[in-house]
Structures are given as C-alpha cells and as structure tokens.
Amino acid sequence: MSDFFDSDIVREGLEEINELQMEIYGSTMQFPSMSREMKLDHVEKLTLLVEKQKIMWTRLSLSDDPEAKRTLEYLRQSISMLGFSPTTDVNSFFESVNKTIQSLRINID
C-alpha cells in the first residue's frame, strides 16, 4: 500500500464512505415507500456522503503519492461515465450532485 493509503485518517475516511455507500445503496430502492422521516434521513446520509467524498477528493488532489494520483484519475474517469464531460471541474460535479440532493429534499415535502 502507499503512504497515502497507509494514513489512519485516510483509511477511516474511506471506511466511513464505504459504510455510508452501502447503507444508502441498500435502501435506495425503498425510497418511494419510505416515510417522510426516513426519506429525510436518507437525504441527510446522501449529503454526508457527498461531503466526505469531497474531503477525500481534496486529500487525493493534494497528495503527491503515485497511488493517490492513480485513484484520482480513476475517479475522474468515473465522473465522465456518469455523463459529465471529461473536462468537468470536480467542484462543478459536486455542486451538481448537491443541487440534485437539495431538489430531492425539497420534493419530499
């Protein structure tokens, strides 16, 4: 493993992201039938997940570690597979995701 991924802070952050993703993805199909409170909780978890992903992106961006750079490139490719231009600024991507989450939150009420 690389120095970047050997960091306790990075490993804990990735573990939290993974746990949130599993929890969110595991309940996404039930979203339409959830109670209002459960939907709001789901949206809050989405918001937290995006915040943690943005923090991890920033950490990756600031690292000179070769493995971190490879991961960053992989994530850039993943963003374009979601339909965004390969030249999309990552902050724009996160803004777009946050707008979608806010729209989801508004439509719950």
Legacy VTK file of the C-alpha trace (Angstrom):
# vtk DataFile Version 3.0
C-alpha trace
ASCII
DATASET POLYDATA
POINTS 109 float
0.000 0.000 0.000
1.083 3.595 -0.493
1.924 6.188 2.123
-1.321 7.994 1.351
-3.500 4.946 1.937
-1.457 3.910 4.992
-2.669 7.029 6.798
-5.151 6.319 9.607
-7.166 9.408 8.681
-7.453 8.316 5.058
-8.355 4.736 5.948
-11.004 5.913 8.433
-12.411 8.323 5.849
-12.600 5.616 3.212
-14.230 3.229 5.672
-16.872 5.841 6.550
-17.523 6.489 2.850
-17.864 2.775 2.176
-20.255 2.251 5.100
-22.433 5.188 4.047
-22.483 3.999 0.438
-23.555 0.508 1.456
-26.260 1.852 3.749
-27.563 4.327 1.158
-27.434 1.969 -1.802
-29.043 -0.780 0.251
-32.129 1.330 0.883
-32.367 3.387 -2.315
-34.919 1.112 -3.974
-37.243 1.501 -0.977
-37.093 5.311 -1.120
-40.531 5.796 -2.736
-42.224 3.790 0.020
-40.295 5.334 2.937
-41.965 7.555 5.486
-41.192 11.268 5.317
-38.765 10.958 8.247
-36.967 8.034 6.654
-36.680 9.938 3.359
-35.219 12.952 5.162
-32.759 10.680 6.965
-31.793 9.110 3.633
-31.190 12.548 2.099
-29.093 13.594 5.119
-26.955 10.492 4.650
-26.542 11.369 0.970
-25.444 14.867 1.967
-22.941 13.483 4.466
-21.619 11.002 1.895
-21.000 13.755 -0.657
-19.250 15.899 1.982
-16.954 13.003 2.889
-16.287 12.244 -0.774
-15.402 15.874 -1.415
-12.978 15.850 1.508
-11.382 12.652 0.198
-11.132 14.170 -3.291
-9.333 17.159 -1.809
-6.929 14.913 0.094
-6.220 12.920 -3.047
-5.695 16.124 -5.026
-3.161 17.451 -2.537
-1.149 14.237 -2.372
1.986 13.523 -4.392
1.596 9.805 -3.717
1.511 7.837 -7.009
-1.331 5.598 -5.821
-3.378 8.644 -4.796
-2.813 10.133 -8.254
-3.957 6.893 -9.917
-7.059 6.854 -7.745
-7.756 10.469 -8.642
-7.550 9.621 -12.344
-9.856 6.646 -11.853
-12.374 8.921 -10.113
-12.168 11.443 -12.963
-12.960 8.633 -15.391
-15.874 7.547 -13.202
-17.305 11.063 -13.293
-17.284 11.024 -17.087
-19.019 7.620 -17.059
-21.822 9.352 -15.158
-22.361 11.561 -18.194
-20.182 14.526 -17.277
-17.601 15.884 -19.682
-14.070 14.546 -19.085
-13.009 18.172 -18.582
-15.661 18.838 -15.919
-14.268 20.643 -12.918
-14.750 18.401 -9.889
-16.178 21.268 -7.857
-18.826 21.661 -10.571
-19.551 17.952 -10.303
-20.023 18.188 -6.535
-22.185 21.303 -6.985
-24.385 19.414 -9.408
-24.726 16.490 -7.019
-25.580 18.842 -4.147
-28.251 20.579 -6.270
-29.784 17.194 -7.048
-29.816 16.299 -3.357
-31.385 19.665 -2.469
-34.051 19.096 -5.119
-34.734 15.681 -3.656
-35.042 17.218 -0.194
-37.476 19.889 -1.435
-39.628 17.318 -3.204
-40.055 15.284 -0.015
-42.364 17.978 1.365
LINES 1 110
109 0 1 2 3 4 5 6 7 8 9 10 11 12 13 14 15 16 17 18 19 20 21 22 23 24 25 26 27 28 29 30 31 32 33 34 35 36 37 38 39 40 41 42 43 44 45 46 47 48 49 50 51 52 53 54 55 56 57 58 59 60 61 62 63 64 65 66 67 68 69 70 71 72 73 74 75 76 77 78 79 80 81 82 83 84 85 86 87 88 89 90 91 92 93 94 95 96 97 98 99 100 101 102 103 104 105 106 107 108
